[in-house]
Amino acid sequence: MLLEEALDCVIDTVSTLGEVFIAFQKDTYSVVMIDHGIENGQMCVEYILNTDPKQPILVVSDAIHCVINRCEDCVQQHDIRRLFNPTPIKNITRMLEGFRNYRCDHYDNETNI
């Protein structure tokens, strides 16, 4: 509700992997936000990327490792950004509004990790 009010948009909320499958059969999304810490969070990301490799995804996670093994793969083949948990709602709102202008803080071109 907070994001819908702040961004003046419609947000679909799903909580299971099956609901993700159904949502992607019915609609397209400008940005998908995933709490990577939920059960099957990684499977959700993998399904979305298999369905549409360039789907913009905002991953909110407290994990050290990203959802893609190599940063270079993420940067060149996908459109994924990552925020650490806990993240204030104002930061999530800014990220969703300016998604295309934001570069993942975790990308290191020299080490590719």
C-alpha positions in Angstrom: 0.0 0.0 0.0 2.8 2.4 0.8 4.5 1.9 -2.6 1.2 2.2 -4.4 0.5 5.5 -2.7 4.1 6.8 -3.1 4.5 5.8 -6.8 0.8 6.2 -7.9 0.8 2.8 -9.5 -0.8 -0.6 -9.3 1.2 -3.4 -7.5 0.5 -7.1 -7.7 1.5 -9.0 -4.7 2.3 -12.7 -4.8 3.6 -15.0 -2.0 4.2 -18.4 -3.6 6.1 -19.7 -6.6 2.9 -20.8 -8.2 1.5 -17.3 -8.0 4.6 -16.0 -9.7 4.0 -18.5 -12.6 0.4 -17.3 -12.9 1.3 -13.6 -12.7 3.8 -13.9 -15.5 1.3 -15.7 -17.7 -1.3 -13.0 -17.2 0.7 -9.8 -17.3 3.9 -7.9 -17.9 5.7 -5.7 -15.3 7.8 -2.6 -15.5 9.8 -3.7 -12.4 9.5 -6.9 -10.3 10.6 -6.6 -6.6 11.6 -9.8 -4.9 12.4 -10.4 -1.2 15.2 -12.9 -1.9 14.9 -14.2 1.7 11.5 -15.8 1.2 11.1 -19.5 0.5 11.8 -20.2 -3.2 13.1 -16.6 -3.7 15.9 -17.8 -5.9 13.5 -20.0 -7.9 11.3 -17.0 -8.5 14.3 -15.1 -9.9 15.3 -18.0 -12.1 11.8 -18.4 -13.4 11.4 -14.7 -14.2 14.8 -14.7 -16.0 13.9 -17.8 -18.0 10.6 -16.2 -19.0 12.2 -12.8 -19.8 15.9 -12.4 -19.4 15.7 -8.6 -19.5 12.9 -8.2 -17.0 13.9 -5.5 -14.6 14.2 -7.0 -11.1 14.8 -5.3 -7.8 16.1 -7.9 -5.3 15.9 -7.1 -1.6 18.2 -9.4 0.2 20.3 -9.9 3.3 22.5 -12.5 1.6 26.1 -11.8 0.8 26.0 -13.4 -2.6 23.9 -12.0 -5.4 21.2 -14.0 -7.4 23.6 -14.3 -10.4 27.0 -16.0 -10.0 28.9 -13.4 -12.0 28.3 -9.7 -11.9 29.3 -9.3 -15.6 26.5 -11.8 -16.6 24.0 -9.8 -14.6 25.1 -6.5 -16.1 25.3 -7.7 -19.7 22.5 -10.2 -19.9 20.0 -9.1 -17.3 18.5 -6.0 -15.6 18.9 -6.7 -11.9 19.5 -4.3 -9.1 20.0 -5.3 -5.4 19.3 -3.6 -2.1 20.2 -5.0 1.3 17.6 -5.7 4.0 16.5 -3.9 6.0 16.0 -1.1 3.5 13.8 2.0 4.3 10.7 2.3 2.2 12.0 5.7 0.8 15.1 3.9 -0.7 12.9 1.3 -2.3 10.6 4.0 -3.7 13.6 5.9 -5.1 15.0 2.7 -6.7 11.7 1.8 -8.3 11.2 5.3 -9.7 14.6 5.6 -11.1 15.4 2.0 -11.8 17.0 2.4 -15.2 19.3 5.2 -13.9 20.6 3.2 -11.0 23.7 1.0 -11.2 24.1 -1.9 -8.8 26.4 -0.9 -6.0 27.8 -4.4 -5.9 29.2 -4.5 -9.4 33.0 -4.5 -9.6 34.2 -4.4 -13.2 37.8 -5.4 -12.3 37.1 -8.4 -10.2 33.7 -9.2 -11.8 32.4 -10.2 -8.4 
